[in-house]
């Protein structure tokens, strides 16, 4: 097993890599749990910590007491990660999706490449249980692990200059919902009306690392497009 290791990325930040061997979803949950433990601990040099996939990103105050030894202290804490209890109930979100029907322009093409019908792709995508393993790219954009191997395709060779907000997409071994209109190179298979990012909320991003996500197919006239 790879031992936890703190890697300085600047004079104010470290990446703390965690032990390997779990699924991406479980690793992400454990990283999120360790980040919570760090934020709740009385560490005078800690500014913030956030977990994703198999690491925890840490921001420190280099002027604070003990900052010079922050890396080693983090490694000691991370060595106990196996005993960190995932005590907070795992949150689950059910997101309504209108597949195809003008909302997912790549659905039919993806189905043809994969050798399935569009309905089979919809069934496989909506039957899977996904876990948020990281959040990034744009505010509230959650990378979801758990895409069935049968649905995995490469990204588009040429990204689109604009992907509509709410677009449900997949690429390689991940799926996601675009919270905002932005450029993007994933295959678009549907549209979701749930707002995933609200800058006025205490917790702006709806989806957090470690959350579980399911997609529920709905009819086109029940989806109110996000703008």
Secondary structure, 3 states (H helix, E strand, C coil): CCCCEEEEEECCEEEEECCCCCCHHHHHHHHHHHHHHHHHCCCCCEEEEEEECCEEEEEECCCCCCHHHHHHHHHHHHCCHHHCCCCCCCCEEEEEEEECCCCCCCHHHHHHHHCCCHHHHHHHHHHCCEEEEEECCCCCCEEEECCCHHHCCCCCCCCEEEECCCEEEEECCEEEECCCCEEECCEEEEEECCCCECCCCCCCECCCCCCEEEEEECCHHHCCCCC
